[in-house]
Every structure is written in C-alpha cells, then in structure tokens.
Amino acid sequence: MIYILGGSPASAGLDTTCQEKILSSLQSLQDQIAELRSSTVTSSTAATAPEPPKEKRIAKELSSAIHSTVKHLRDQTENAMEWNTSLSFTDIANRRVTDEVVTACQSDKFPAAVVRKAARIYFASLKRRSKMVLAGKLDESKKRQRKVQRKHNKAHSRMNACTTSTAITAEEKNEATKILTVDFMSSEETGQETAGSDNERVPPATIFKLRPLPWRSDRANSIIASMDRKAQRRSSDRAKEMCRKRYNGDPSTRQPPPSAPAWAVKELS
C-alpha cells in the first residue's frame, strides 16, 4: 500500500478529490510495475528451463494397425471413405474417418488419445506425399529413401556377419563394430545395364553404381571387405542369384563422422 503523509485534516478534506486521483494513479503505476516484474521472471524462467524430453516414436504395432485400417476403409466395397488431405486433420469432413480409425485401433495398450495422435501423424505424412505428387517430387523422394535404406541394409548385413562370426576374436569384433555403422557405408545409385543385342527381349538389368568414401582408411576397407565375404558365404543360393551387379563410380563428397576412430580415417591430399 502507498500512504500519503503530511498535511492537516482540514486540507485533506478540501483536497479529497485530488488525493483520490493521486492514489488511483499511484496504485495503477504499482500494478504495472508488479506485472512487469512478473513477466520478467516468467520469461527468464522460460529461457533457462530445460527442453522437454523428446516424444517416443509411435509403436510399430500401432502404426501398422492404423495403416491397415485406413486402407480397409478406402478399399471397402460399400461406404468407402478416406481422409481428404487437401483439408485439415480436424476438418469435419475428416472426422468420420478419424473416429473409425480410433474405434478400430484403440485398446488397453493404446488408449483413444494415443491412437488419435498417431493417426494425426499418419495423416500429415499422407498430406506431404500428396503435395509431392502434385509437385512431381514423389519419385525423387522415393529414390532418396531407397538410397538410405540400402546403406542401412549393408550396415545390418555386415554387423550381423561380425557378431555371428567365430573366426575373429572379441577384440577384433569390438574394433569392427565401431565402423560398421551407416556413416561408414558407401552410397549406391541405381543404373541400368543394356541387354545384349542378340536378345532384344531381355529387359535391362538394374545395377548399382558405388560412390566410394575416399577418406575411409585401408584398414577400415579391409575390415568391411572381410565382413562382406563372411556375409556372402552365409547367403542362400537364392540370395546370391538376386545380388545386383555393382561397379565403382565417382567418389562420394560425404565427410567422415565426427565420432570416427582415428585409425579408420585417412588424410586426403
């Protein structure tokens, strides 16, 4: 509270209106100062507060159930329905589909709120896909995804060959696992090998053009080649037949990962 000291009762009585105006102005000023202090503390707390933990990925089981339900709703003979990706997820035209998905997929393990949130994420992915189709970028996006998947497949195959091998020591396995990651896998681009002129009916075969990593050391290359041989020996005859032809293309411009061990990277001139 603010108190006005001084002055006689008589003068106070004569200037009551003036004093009320002054008190009102001071009280308003006090309120503004308090509000400013409060906002300063709030903004300071928000600036120093730790970032919230990242949300967990959607369970594969739930994601698969939502995809299947959406496909079923779209393909059913009667009362077929699907999301309109040109509208928002919450638009009334899309609510019926969302409600059907939630009803079909909710369970004790996946409550309705969790299913609805996962459905929104799937809807967003369909919306992005639709935009890429309209912009003519879908094929380019699929091509990038396939390149990334091939690197993951190579890393998995080589890591599996390493962990299951009985011909190398535990120390050698520990060393190898440090470079059997996606960052150390060379990229592959698809191409086509023309069919022989003596058989025009044979379609061109798909081949892969490797983009070697010039910074990968000889020691790292030797370990990776060894894992490839082990994986090849364990492959079935069918898998060997399906193996695509590969040849080296231009070197990759990708840089080595910061976490790469020193022995696995060589200096480039």
C-alpha positions in Angstrom: 0.0 0.0 0.0 1.0 3.6 -0.6 0.4 6.1 2.3 0.4 10.0 1.9 2.0 11.6 4.9 1.7 15.2 6.0 -1.0 17.8 5.7 -3.8 18.8 8.1 -7.1 17.1 8.3 -8.7 20.3 7.1 -6.6 20.5 4.0 -7.1 16.8 3.5 -10.8 17.3 3.5 -10.6 20.1 1.0 -8.3 18.1 -1.4 -10.0 14.7 -1.1 -10.8 14.5 -4.8 -7.2 15.4 -5.7 -5.8 12.9 -3.3 -8.1 10.1 -4.6 -6.8 10.8 -8.1 -3.2 10.7 -7.0 -3.8 7.5 -5.0 -5.5 5.9 -8.0 -2.6 6.9 -10.3 0.0 5.5 -7.9 -2.0 2.3 -7.5 -2.2 1.9 -11.3 1.6 2.5 -11.5 2.2 -0.1 -8.8 0.1 -2.6 -10.6 2.1 -2.0 -13.9 5.4 -2.4 -12.0 4.2 -5.7 -10.5 3.0 -7.0 -13.8 6.3 -6.1 -15.4 8.3 -7.9 -12.7 6.1 -10.9 -13.1 6.6 -11.1 -16.9 10.3 -10.6 -16.5 10.5 -13.6 -14.1 8.4 -15.7 -16.4 10.4 -15.0 -19.5 13.7 -15.6 -17.5 12.4 -19.0 -16.2 11.3 -20.0 -19.7 14.7 -19.1 -21.1 16.5 -21.2 -18.6 14.1 -24.1 -18.3 15.4 -27.4 -19.8 13.9 -28.6 -23.0 11.1 -31.1 -22.6 12.0 -34.7 -23.3 11.5 -35.8 -26.9 8.4 -37.8 -27.5 8.7 -41.5 -28.0 8.2 -42.9 -31.5 4.9 -44.5 -32.4 4.9 -48.2 -31.7 5.3 -50.3 -34.8 2.3 -52.4 -33.9 0.0 -49.3 -33.6 1.4 -47.7 -36.8 0.7 -50.9 -38.8 -2.8 -51.2 -37.4 -3.6 -47.6 -38.4 -2.2 -48.1 -41.9 -4.2 -51.3 -42.3 -7.4 -49.6 -41.1 -7.1 -46.6 -43.4 -6.5 -48.9 -46.3 -9.5 -51.1 -45.4 -11.8 -48.0 -45.1 -10.6 -46.8 -48.5 -11.0 -50.2 -50.3 -14.2 -51.5 -48.8 -17.0 -52.1 -51.4 -19.7 -50.2 -49.5 -19.4 -46.9 -47.6 -15.8 -46.4 -48.6 -14.1 -43.4 -47.0 -10.7 -41.8 -46.8 -9.1 -38.6 -45.5 -9.2 -35.6 -47.7 -5.6 -34.4 -47.4 -6.5 -31.0 -49.0 -8.3 -30.2 -45.8 -7.1 -30.1 -42.2 -7.0 -33.2 -40.0 -9.7 -31.6 -37.7 -12.0 -30.6 -40.5 -15.5 -32.0 -40.1 -15.1 -33.9 -43.4 -12.2 -35.9 -42.0 -13.6 -36.6 -38.5 -15.6 -39.6 -39.5 -12.5 -41.4 -40.9 -10.5 -40.5 -37.8 -13.3 -41.7 -35.5 -13.4 -45.0 -37.4 -9.6 -45.4 -37.1 -9.7 -44.7 -33.3 -12.5 -47.1 -32.7 -10.8 -49.9 -34.7 -7.3 -49.4 -33.2 -7.8 -48.4 -29.5 -7.1 -51.0 -26.8 -5.9 -51.2 -23.2 -2.4 -50.9 -24.6 -3.2 -48.0 -26.9 -5.9 -45.6 -25.5 -8.0 -43.5 -27.8 -5.9 -40.3 -27.2 -2.7 -42.2 -28.3 -4.4 -43.6 -31.4 -5.8 -40.2 -32.4 -2.3 -38.7 -32.0 -0.7 -41.4 -34.1 -3.5 -41.0 -36.7 -2.7 -37.3 -37.0 0.9 -38.1 -37.7 0.0 -40.6 -40.4 -2.4 -38.0 -41.9 0.4 -35.5 -42.0 2.6 -38.0 -43.9 -0.2 -38.6 -46.4 -0.6 -34.9 -46.8 3.1 -34.4 -47.5 3.0 -37.3 -50.0 0.0 -35.7 -51.8 1.9 -32.4 -52.1 4.9 -34.2 -53.5 2.8 -35.9 -56.1 1.3 -32.6 -57.2 4.8 -31.0 -57.3 6.2 -34.0 -59.2 8.7 -34.8 -56.5 7.4 -38.1 -55.3 9.8 -40.2 -57.4 12.8 -38.1 -56.3 11.7 -38.6 -52.6 11.4 -42.4 -53.1 14.8 -42.5 -54.7 16.4 -40.8 -51.7 14.6 -43.2 -49.3 15.8 -46.2 -51.2 19.4 -45.0 -51.1 19.2 -44.5 -47.4 17.6 -48.0 -46.9 20.4 -49.6 -48.9 23.0 -48.1 -46.6 21.1 -49.4 -43.6 20.8 -52.9 -45.2 24.6 -53.0 -45.8 25.3 -51.9 -42.2 23.0 -54.5 -40.8 24.4 -57.3 -43.0 28.0 -56.5 -42.1 27.2 -56.1 -38.4 25.4 -59.5 -38.4 28.4 -61.2 -40.1 30.7 -59.7 -37.5 28.7 -60.6 -34.4 28.0 -64.2 -35.5 31.5 -64.9 -36.8 33.5 -67.5 -34.8 36.7 -66.8 -36.7 37.6 -63.4 -35.2 38.4 -62.5 -31.6 36.2 -60.4 -29.2 38.8 -57.6 -29.5 38.6 -57.7 -33.3 34.8 -57.7 -33.1 34.8 -54.7 -30.8 37.1 -52.8 -33.2 35.0 -53.7 -36.2 31.7 -52.6 -34.7 33.0 -49.1 -34.4 32.9 -48.7 -38.2 30.0 -51.0 -39.1 27.6 -48.1 -39.0 25.6 -46.3 -41.6 28.1 -43.4 -41.6 30.8 -45.8 -43.0 28.6 -47.3 -45.7 29.2 -46.0 -49.2 26.1 -44.8 -51.2 24.7 -46.6 -54.1 22.9 -45.2 -57.1 20.8 -47.3 -59.5 21.5 -47.6 -63.1 20.6 -50.0 -66.0 22.7 -52.4 -67.9 21.6 -52.7 -71.5 20.6 -56.1 -72.7 22.7 -57.9 -75.3 21.9 -57.2 -79.0 21.4 -60.9 -79.6 18.4 -61.0 -77.3 16.2 -57.9 -77.6 13.5 -59.4 -75.4 15.7 -59.4 -72.3 15.0 -56.3 -70.3 17.8 -54.1 -69.0 19.1 -55.3 -65.6 19.3 -53.0 -62.6 22.9 -52.4 -61.4 24.3 -50.3 -58.6 26.9 -47.6 -59.0 29.0 -47.3 -55.8 30.1 -43.9 -54.5 33.4 -44.9 -52.6 34.3 -43.0 -49.5 37.8 -41.6 -50.2 38.5 -40.9 -46.5 38.0 -44.5 -45.4 41.3 -46.0 -44.4 42.8 -49.1 -45.9 42.3 -50.8 -42.6 38.6 -49.9 -42.5 38.2 -51.0 -46.1 39.9 -54.4 -45.3 37.5 -55.0 -42.3 34.4 -54.1 -44.3 35.6 -56.3 -47.2 36.1 -59.2 -44.8 32.6 -58.8 -43.4 31.2 -58.8 -46.9 32.9 -62.1 -47.7 31.6 -63.6 -44.4 28.0 -62.4 -45.3 28.3 -63.8 -48.8 29.3 -67.2 -47.6 26.3 -67.4 -45.3 23.9 -66.2 -48.1 21.5 -68.7 -49.7 21.8 -69.6 -53.3 18.6 -67.6 -54.0 20.1 -64.5 -52.3 23.3 -64.8 -54.3 21.3 -65.0 -57.6 19.4 -61.9 -56.6 22.5 -59.9 -55.8 22.8 -56.9 -58.1 25.9 -56.1 -60.1 28.0 -53.2 -58.7 30.8 -51.0 -60.0 32.6 -48.0 -58.7 31.5 -44.6 -59.8 32.7 -41.1 -58.7 33.9 -40.7 -55.1 31.4 -39.5 -52.6 31.7 -36.0 -51.2 30.3 -37.0 -47.8 32.6 -36.2 -44.9 33.6 -38.7 -42.2 31.5 -38.7 -39.0 33.0 -36.7 -36.0 32.9 -39.9 -33.9 35.0 -41.9 -36.3 38.1 -43.6 -34.7 41.4 -42.1 -35.9 42.6 -45.4 -37.4 39.5 -45.6 -39.7 40.1 -42.3 -41.4 42.9 -41.3 -43.7 44.1 -37.8 -44.6 43.3 -36.7 -48.1 45.9 -34.8 -50.1 
